Amino acid sequence: MAVPKRRKSKAKRDSRRATHKISAKAYNECEKCGASKEAHRVCTSCGWYKDRYVLPVVEVEA
Ligand SMILES: [Zn+2]
């Protein structure tokens, strides 16, 4: 197995860790109410997810 010749500096190590998991959240429009919602999350304004309402107590304005 390949072995690193030199130990990485603290700056290298820290900058590598600093960039982990940094990304802007993905947003889509809810297909039911058209509000902007986070992708792969329940719509916060109407409770719609996938193909049904998943939040139990949600007032939907007609
Ligand atoms: Zn919605």
PDB file of the backbone (N, CA, C, O) and the ligand in Angstrom, with CONECT records:
HET     ZN  A 101       1
ATOM      1  N   MET A   1       0.837  -1.192   0.000  1.00  0.00           N
ATOM      2  CA  MET A   1       0.000   0.000   0.000  1.00  0.00           C
ATOM      3  C   MET A   1       0.874   1.245   0.000  1.00  0.00           C
ATOM      4  O   MET A   1       1.912   1.295   0.660  1.00  0.00           O
ATOM      5  N   ALA A   2       0.440   2.238  -0.743  1.00  0.00           N
ATOM      6  CA  ALA A   2       1.189   3.498  -0.802  1.00  0.00           C
ATOM      7  C   ALA A   2       1.126   4.213   0.541  1.00  0.00           C
ATOM      8  O   ALA A   2       0.081   4.278   1.187  1.00  0.00           O
ATOM      9  N   VAL A   3       2.267   4.742   0.937  1.00  0.00           N
ATOM     10  CA  VAL A   3       2.346   5.443   2.216  1.00  0.00           C
ATOM     11  C   VAL A   3       2.779   6.883   1.970  1.00  0.00           C
ATOM     12  O   VAL A   3       3.704   7.110   1.191  1.00  0.00           O
ATOM     13  N   PRO A   4       2.140   7.866   2.609  1.00  0.00           N
ATOM     14  CA  PRO A   4       2.518   9.262   2.399  1.00  0.00           C
ATOM     15  C   PRO A   4       3.950   9.526   2.835  1.00  0.00           C
ATOM     16  O   PRO A   4       4.380   9.078   3.897  1.00  0.00           O
ATOM     17  N   LYS A   5       4.679  10.253   2.010  1.00  0.00           N
ATOM     18  CA  LYS A   5       6.082  10.531   2.315  1.00  0.00           C
ATOM     19  C   LYS A   5       6.218  11.555   3.421  1.00  0.00           C
ATOM     20  O   LYS A   5       7.097  11.454   4.277  1.00  0.00           O
ATOM     21  N   ARG A   6       5.325  12.556   3.394  1.00  0.00           N
ATOM     22  CA  ARG A   6       5.389  13.645   4.367  1.00  0.00           C
ATOM     23  C   ARG A   6       4.043  13.801   5.050  1.00  0.00           C
ATOM     24  O   ARG A   6       2.982  13.620   4.452  1.00  0.00           O
ATOM     25  N   ARG A   7       4.129  14.139   6.302  1.00  0.00           N
ATOM     26  CA  ARG A   7       2.912  14.441   7.023  1.00  0.00           C
ATOM     27  C   ARG A   7       2.359  15.768   6.512  1.00  0.00           C
ATOM     28  O   ARG A   7       3.100  16.731   6.315  1.00  0.00           O
ATOM     29  N   LYS A   8       1.029  15.800   6.299  1.00  0.00           N
ATOM     30  CA  LYS A   8       0.400  17.034   5.819  1.00  0.00           C
ATOM     31  C   LYS A   8       0.422  18.084   6.920  1.00  0.00           C
ATOM     32  O   LYS A   8       0.277  17.767   8.100  1.00  0.00           O
ATOM     33  N   SER A   9       0.605  19.332   6.521  1.00  0.00           N
ATOM     34  CA  SER A   9       0.634  20.424   7.498  1.00  0.00           C
ATOM     35  C   SER A   9      -0.738  20.618   8.138  1.00  0.00           C
ATOM     36  O   SER A   9      -1.756  20.164   7.616  1.00  0.00           O
ATOM     37  N   LYS A  10      -0.741  21.299   9.272  1.00  0.00           N
ATOM     38  CA  LYS A  10      -2.017  21.567   9.942  1.00  0.00           C
ATOM     39  C   LYS A  10      -2.937  22.378   9.045  1.00  0.00           C
ATOM     40  O   LYS A  10      -4.154  22.194   9.042  1.00  0.00           O
ATOM     41  N   ALA A  11      -2.315  23.299   8.269  1.00  0.00           N
ATOM     42  CA  ALA A  11      -3.124  24.127   7.372  1.00  0.00           C
ATOM     43  C   ALA A  11      -3.798  23.266   6.315  1.00  0.00           C
ATOM     44  O   ALA A  11      -4.974  23.462   6.009  1.00  0.00           O
ATOM     45  N   LYS A  12      -3.056  22.310   5.756  1.00  0.00           N
ATOM     46  CA  LYS A  12      -3.613  21.397   4.752  1.00  0.00           C
ATOM     47  C   LYS A  12      -4.738  20.568   5.359  1.00  0.00           C
ATOM     48  O   LYS A  12      -5.821  20.434   4.788  1.00  0.00           O
ATOM     49  N   ARG A  13      -4.451  20.026   6.516  1.00  0.00           N
ATOM     50  CA  ARG A  13      -5.432  19.187   7.197  1.00  0.00           C
ATOM     51  C   ARG A  13      -6.701  19.975   7.501  1.00  0.00           C
ATOM     52  O   ARG A  13      -7.812  19.523   7.224  1.00  0.00           O
ATOM     53  N   ASP A  14      -6.515  21.165   8.076  1.00  0.00           N
ATOM     54  CA  ASP A  14      -7.671  21.963   8.471  1.00  0.00           C
ATOM     55  C   ASP A  14      -8.467  22.463   7.277  1.00  0.00           C
ATOM     56  O   ASP A  14      -9.696  22.518   7.324  1.00  0.00           O
ATOM     57  N   SER A  15      -7.762  22.830   6.196  1.00  0.00           N
ATOM     58  CA  SER A  15      -8.504  23.315   5.038  1.00  0.00           C
ATOM     59  C   SER A  15      -9.268  22.173   4.377  1.00  0.00           C
ATOM     60  O   SER A  15     -10.336  22.390   3.806  1.00  0.00           O
ATOM     61  N   ARG A  16      -8.731  20.969   4.451  1.00  0.00           N
ATOM     62  CA  ARG A  16      -9.459  19.821   3.927  1.00  0.00           C
ATOM     63  C   ARG A  16     -10.741  19.602   4.738  1.00  0.00           C
ATOM     64  O   ARG A  16     -11.816  19.399   4.174  1.00  0.00           O
ATOM     65  N   ARG A  17     -10.614  19.646   6.050  1.00  0.00           N
ATOM     66  CA  ARG A  17     -11.795  19.429   6.898  1.00  0.00           C
ATOM     67  C   ARG A  17     -12.802  20.557   6.769  1.00  0.00           C
ATOM     68  O   ARG A  17     -14.007  20.349   6.911  1.00  0.00           O
ATOM     69  N   ALA A  18     -12.301  21.744   6.503  1.00  0.00           N
ATOM     70  CA  ALA A  18     -13.190  22.904   6.432  1.00  0.00           C
ATOM     71  C   ALA A  18     -14.114  22.841   5.229  1.00  0.00           C
ATOM     72  O   ALA A  18     -15.209  23.402   5.256  1.00  0.00           O
ATOM     73  N   THR A  19     -13.680  22.160   4.172  1.00  0.00           N
ATOM     74  CA  THR A  19     -14.492  22.145   2.956  1.00  0.00           C
ATOM     75  C   THR A  19     -15.488  20.995   2.933  1.00  0.00           C
ATOM     76  O   THR A  19     -16.318  20.900   2.029  1.00  0.00           O
ATOM     77  N   HIS A  20     -15.402  20.128   3.925  1.00  0.00           N
ATOM     78  CA  HIS A  20     -16.281  18.971   3.938  1.00  0.00           C
ATOM     79  C   HIS A  20     -17.727  19.391   4.173  1.00  0.00           C
ATOM     80  O   HIS A  20     -18.016  20.182   5.071  1.00  0.00           O
ATOM     81  N   LYS A  21     -18.611  18.868   3.377  1.00  0.00           N
ATOM     82  CA  LYS A  21     -20.047  19.023   3.567  1.00  0.00           C
ATOM     83  C   LYS A  21     -20.528  20.473   3.423  1.00  0.00           C
ATOM     84  O   LYS A  21     -21.553  20.838   4.000  1.00  0.00           O
ATOM     85  N   ILE A  22     -19.813  21.290   2.672  1.00  0.00           N
ATOM     86  CA  ILE A  22     -20.285  22.648   2.441  1.00  0.00           C
ATOM     87  C   ILE A  22     -20.920  22.722   1.069  1.00  0.00           C
ATOM     88  O   ILE A  22     -20.238  22.607   0.051  1.00  0.00           O
ATOM     89  N   SER A  23     -22.217  22.914   1.044  1.00  0.00           N
ATOM     90  CA  SER A  23     -22.897  23.097  -0.235  1.00  0.00           C
ATOM     91  C   SER A  23     -24.207  23.820   0.012  1.00  0.00           C
ATOM     92  O   SER A  23     -24.792  23.732   1.091  1.00  0.00           O
ATOM     93  N   ALA A  24     -24.652  24.529  -0.997  1.00  0.00           N
ATOM     94  CA  ALA A  24     -25.917  25.227  -0.855  1.00  0.00           C
ATOM     95  C   ALA A  24     -27.051  24.208  -0.868  1.00  0.00           C
ATOM     96  O   ALA A  24     -26.987  23.201  -1.573  1.00  0.00           O
ATOM     97  N   LYS A  25     -28.084  24.479  -0.082  1.00  0.00           N
ATOM     98  CA  LYS A  25     -29.220  23.581  -0.062  1.00  0.00           C
ATOM     99  C   LYS A  25     -29.963  23.626  -1.398  1.00  0.00           C
ATOM    100  O   LYS A  25     -30.084  24.681  -2.021  1.00  0.00           O
ATOM    101  N   ALA A  26     -30.448  22.480  -1.820  1.00  0.00           N
ATOM    102  CA  ALA A  26     -31.197  22.425  -3.077  1.00  0.00           C
ATOM    103  C   ALA A  26     -32.664  22.747  -2.801  1.00  0.00           C
ATOM    104  O   ALA A  26     -33.275  22.208  -1.879  1.00  0.00           O
ATOM    105  N   TYR A  27     -33.204  23.630  -3.616  1.00  0.00           N
ATOM    106  CA  TYR A  27     -34.610  23.995  -3.456  1.00  0.00           C
ATOM    107  C   TYR A  27     -35.408  23.680  -4.713  1.00  0.00           C
ATOM    108  O   TYR A  27     -34.934  23.858  -5.835  1.00  0.00           O
ATOM    109  N   ASN A  28     -36.604  23.218  -4.501  1.00  0.00           N
ATOM    110  CA  ASN A  28     -37.520  22.986  -5.616  1.00  0.00           C
ATOM    111  C   ASN A  28     -38.848  23.640  -5.298  1.00  0.00           C
ATOM    112  O   ASN A  28     -39.082  24.086  -4.174  1.00  0.00           O
ATOM    113  N   GLU A  29     -39.709  23.693  -6.292  1.00  0.00           N
ATOM    114  CA  GLU A  29     -41.059  24.169  -6.036  1.00  0.00           C
ATOM    115  C   GLU A  29     -41.929  22.979  -5.653  1.00  0.00           C
ATOM    116  O   GLU A  29     -41.853  21.906  -6.251  1.00  0.00           O
ATOM    117  N   CYS A  30     -42.765  23.207  -4.627  1.00  0.00           N
ATOM    118  CA  CYS A  30     -43.721  22.177  -4.243  1.00  0.00           C
ATOM    119  C   CYS A  30     -44.696  21.962  -5.394  1.00  0.00           C
ATOM    120  O   CYS A  30     -45.224  22.919  -5.960  1.00  0.00           O
ATOM    121  N   GLU A  31     -44.931  20.699  -5.735  1.00  0.00           N
ATOM    122  CA  GLU A  31     -45.831  20.450  -6.874  1.00  0.00           C
ATOM    123  C   GLU A  31     -47.291  20.655  -6.510  1.00  0.00           C
ATOM    124  O   GLU A  31     -48.146  20.725  -7.394  1.00  0.00           O
ATOM    125  N   LYS A  32     -47.586  20.752  -5.227  1.00  0.00           N
ATOM    126  CA  LYS A  32     -48.970  20.967  -4.803  1.00  0.00           C
ATOM    127  C   LYS A  32     -49.296  22.443  -4.638  1.00  0.00           C
ATOM    128  O   LYS A  32     -50.288  22.925  -5.184  1.00  0.00           O
ATOM    129  N   CYS A  33     -48.455  23.173  -3.879  1.00  0.00           N
ATOM    130  CA  CYS A  33     -48.789  24.560  -3.603  1.00  0.00           C
ATOM    131  C   CYS A  33     -47.860  25.535  -4.308  1.00  0.00           C
ATOM    132  O   CYS A  33     -48.095  26.743  -4.269  1.00  0.00           O
ATOM    133  N   GLY A  34     -46.808  25.038  -4.951  1.00  0.00           N
ATOM    134  CA  GLY A  34     -45.922  25.900  -5.726  1.00  0.00           C
ATOM    135  C   GLY A  34     -44.933  26.695  -4.894  1.00  0.00           C
ATOM    136  O   GLY A  34     -44.146  27.469  -5.439  1.00  0.00           O
ATOM    137  N   ALA A  35     -44.964  26.513  -3.571  1.00  0.00           N
ATOM    138  CA  ALA A  35     -44.033  27.238  -2.721  1.00  0.00           C
ATOM    139  C   ALA A  35     -42.634  26.644  -2.861  1.00  0.00           C
ATOM    140  O   ALA A  35     -42.476  25.474  -3.209  1.00  0.00           O
ATOM    141  N   SER A  36     -41.624  27.464  -2.586  1.00  0.00           N
ATOM    142  CA  SER A  36     -40.258  26.979  -2.631  1.00  0.00           C
ATOM    143  C   SER A  36     -40.020  26.072  -1.435  1.00  0.00           C
ATOM    144  O   SER A  36     -40.298  26.448  -0.297  1.00  0.00           O
ATOM    145  N   LYS A  37     -39.508  24.885  -1.692  1.00  0.00           N
ATOM    146  CA  LYS A  37     -39.243  23.961  -0.590  1.00  0.00           C
ATOM    147  C   LYS A  37     -37.902  23.293  -0.798  1.00  0.00           C
ATOM    148  O   LYS A  37     -37.379  23.245  -1.911  1.00  0.00           O
ATOM    149  N   GLU A  38     -37.343  22.773   0.303  1.00  0.00           N
ATOM    150  CA  GLU A  38     -36.092  22.053   0.211  1.00  0.00           C
ATOM    151  C   GLU A  38     -36.303  20.733  -0.526  1.00  0.00           C
ATOM    152  O   GLU A  38     -37.302  20.048  -0.307  1.00  0.00           O
ATOM    153  N   ALA A  39     -35.375  20.386  -1.386  1.00  0.00           N
ATOM    154  CA  ALA A  39     -35.467  19.125  -2.105  1.00  0.00           C
ATOM    155  C   ALA A  39     -35.375  17.954  -1.135  1.00  0.00           C
ATOM    156  O   ALA A  39     -34.602  17.995  -0.177  1.00  0.00           O
ATOM    157  N   HIS A  40     -36.152  16.924  -1.379  1.00  0.00           N
ATOM    158  CA  HIS A  40     -36.187  15.712  -0.554  1.00  0.00           C
ATOM    159  C   HIS A  40     -36.644  15.992   0.872  1.00  0.00           C
ATOM    160  O   HIS A  40     -36.301  15.255   1.797  1.00  0.00           O
ATOM    161  N   ARG A  41     -37.430  17.074   1.049  1.00  0.00           N
ATOM    162  CA  ARG A  41     -37.994  17.379   2.362  1.00  0.00           C
ATOM    163  C   ARG A  41     -39.487  17.622   2.186  1.00  0.00           C
ATOM    164  O   ARG A  41     -39.957  17.958   1.099  1.00  0.00           O
ATOM    165  N   VAL A  42     -40.219  17.446   3.278  1.00  0.00           N
ATOM    166  CA  VAL A  42     -41.639  17.736   3.246  1.00  0.00           C
ATOM    167  C   VAL A  42     -41.838  19.226   3.005  1.00  0.00           C
ATOM    168  O   VAL A  42     -41.103  20.050   3.548  1.00  0.00           O
ATOM    169  N   CYS A  43     -42.820  19.566   2.202  1.00  0.00           N
ATOM    170  CA  CYS A  43     -43.139  20.969   1.960  1.00  0.00           C
ATOM    171  C   CYS A  43     -43.575  21.597   3.277  1.00  0.00           C
ATOM    172  O   CYS A  43     -44.485  21.095   3.936  1.00  0.00           O
ATOM    173  N   THR A  44     -42.935  22.682   3.656  1.00  0.00           N
ATOM    174  CA  THR A  44     -43.224  23.292   4.954  1.00  0.00           C
ATOM    175  C   THR A  44     -44.510  24.099   4.946  1.00  0.00           C
ATOM    176  O   THR A  44     -45.041  24.424   6.008  1.00  0.00           O
ATOM    177  N   SER A  45     -45.020  24.431   3.762  1.00  0.00           N
ATOM    178  CA  SER A  45     -46.230  25.244   3.738  1.00  0.00           C
ATOM    179  C   SER A  45     -47.497  24.409   3.607  1.00  0.00           C
ATOM    180  O   SER A  45     -48.555  24.838   4.068  1.00  0.00           O
ATOM    181  N   CYS A  46     -47.425  23.219   2.986  1.00  0.00           N
ATOM    182  CA  CYS A  46     -48.644  22.421   2.881  1.00  0.00           C
ATOM    183  C   CYS A  46     -48.477  20.986   3.381  1.00  0.00           C
ATOM    184  O   CYS A  46     -49.464  20.259   3.483  1.00  0.00           O
ATOM    185  N   GLY A  47     -47.263  20.568   3.690  1.00  0.00           N
ATOM    186  CA  GLY A  47     -47.060  19.230   4.224  1.00  0.00           C
ATOM    187  C   GLY A  47     -47.047  18.131   3.183  1.00  0.00           C
ATOM    188  O   GLY A  47     -47.152  16.953   3.524  1.00  0.00           O
ATOM    189  N   TRP A  48     -46.921  18.497   1.919  1.00  0.00           N
ATOM    190  CA  TRP A  48     -46.930  17.516   0.838  1.00  0.00           C
ATOM    191  C   TRP A  48     -45.550  16.868   0.711  1.00  0.00           C
ATOM    192  O   TRP A  48     -44.525  17.548   0.744  1.00  0.00           O
ATOM    193  N   TYR A  49     -45.545  15.540   0.564  1.00  0.00           N
ATOM    194  CA  TYR A  49     -44.289  14.876   0.239  1.00  0.00           C
ATOM    195  C   TYR A  49     -44.557  13.685  -0.665  1.00  0.00           C
ATOM    196  O   TYR A  49     -45.441  12.877  -0.378  1.00  0.00           O
ATOM    197  N   LYS A  50     -43.815  13.567  -1.741  1.00  0.00           N
ATOM    198  CA  LYS A  50     -43.951  12.510  -2.750  1.00  0.00           C
ATOM    199  C   LYS A  50     -45.318  12.550  -3.428  1.00  0.00           C
ATOM    200  O   LYS A  50     -45.447  13.128  -4.507  1.00  0.00           O
ATOM    201  N   ASP A  51     -46.329  11.955  -2.826  1.00  0.00           N
ATOM    202  CA  ASP A  51     -47.630  11.958  -3.486  1.00  0.00           C
ATOM    203  C   ASP A  51     -48.781  12.077  -2.502  1.00  0.00           C
ATOM    204  O   ASP A  51     -49.926  11.748  -2.810  1.00  0.00           O
ATOM    205  N   ARG A  52     -48.448  12.555  -1.314  1.00  0.00           N
ATOM    206  CA  ARG A  52     -49.518  12.666  -0.331  1.00  0.00           C
ATOM    207  C   ARG A  52     -49.141  13.694   0.735  1.00  0.00           C
ATOM    208  O   ARG A  52     -47.990  14.117   0.840  1.00  0.00           O
ATOM    209  N   TYR A  53     -50.162  14.088   1.535  1.00  0.00           N
ATOM    210  CA  TYR A  53     -49.899  14.960   2.670  1.00  0.00           C
ATOM    211  C   TYR A  53     -49.416  14.103   3.812  1.00  0.00           C
ATOM    212  O   TYR A  53     -50.102  13.166   4.220  1.00  0.00           O
ATOM    213  N   VAL A  54     -48.239  14.411   4.338  1.00  0.00           N
ATOM    214  CA  VAL A  54     -47.670  13.565   5.380  1.00  0.00           C
ATOM    215  C   VAL A  54     -47.706  14.223   6.759  1.00  0.00           C
ATOM    216  O   VAL A  54     -47.467  13.563   7.770  1.00  0.00           O
ATOM    217  N   LEU A  55     -48.007  15.528   6.802  1.00  0.00           N
ATOM    218  CA  LEU A  55     -48.133  16.174   8.090  1.00  0.00           C
ATOM    219  C   LEU A  55     -49.575  16.058   8.559  1.00  0.00           C
ATOM    220  O   LEU A  55     -50.490  16.426   7.823  1.00  0.00           O
ATOM    221  N   PRO A  56     -49.798  15.555   9.768  1.00  0.00           N
ATOM    222  CA  PRO A  56     -51.148  15.233  10.250  1.00  0.00           C
ATOM    223  C   PRO A  56     -52.071  16.445  10.370  1.00  0.00           C
ATOM    224  O   PRO A  56     -53.193  16.409   9.864  1.00  0.00           O
ATOM    225  N   VAL A  57     -51.626  17.511  11.025  1.00  0.00           N
ATOM    226  CA  VAL A  57     -52.510  18.651  11.242  1.00  0.00           C
ATOM    227  C   VAL A  57     -52.013  19.840  10.424  1.00  0.00           C
ATOM    228  O   VAL A  57     -51.155  20.607  10.860  1.00  0.00           O
ATOM    229  N   VAL A  58     -52.566  19.965   9.252  1.00  0.00           N
ATOM    230  CA  VAL A  58     -52.178  21.068   8.377  1.00  0.00           C
ATOM    231  C   VAL A  58     -53.415  21.725   7.798  1.00  0.00           C
ATOM    232  O   VAL A  58     -54.248  21.062   7.180  1.00  0.00           O
ATOM    233  N   GLU A  59     -53.533  23.008   7.996  1.00  0.00           N
ATOM    234  CA  GLU A  59     -54.654  23.739   7.422  1.00  0.00           C
ATOM    235  C   GLU A  59     -54.305  24.119   5.991  1.00  0.00           C
ATOM    236  O   GLU A  59     -53.348  24.853   5.746  1.00  0.00           O
ATOM    237  N   VAL A  60     -55.085  23.615   5.060  1.00  0.00           N
ATOM    238  CA  VAL A  60     -54.865  23.946   3.655  1.00  0.00           C
ATOM    239  C   VAL A  60     -55.916  24.958   3.225  1.00  0.00           C
ATOM    240  O   VAL A  60     -57.112  24.666   3.224  1.00  0.00           O
ATOM    241  N   GLU A  61     -55.470  26.116   2.870  1.00  0.00           N
ATOM    242  CA  GLU A  61     -56.405  27.163   2.473  1.00  0.00           C
ATOM    243  C   GLU A  61     -56.931  26.913   1.071  1.00  0.00           C
ATOM    244  O   GLU A  61     -56.174  26.641   0.139  1.00  0.00           O
ATOM    245  N   ALA A  62     -58.246  27.010   0.946  1.00  0.00           N
ATOM    246  CA  ALA A  62     -58.884  26.726  -0.341  1.00  0.00           C
ATOM    247  C   ALA A  62     -58.734  27.917  -1.292  1.00  0.00           C
ATOM    248  O   ALA A  62     -59.208  27.864  -2.427  1.00  0.00           O
TER     249      ALA A  62
HETATM  250 ZN    ZN A 101     -46.597  22.618  -0.730  1.00  0.00          ZN2+
END
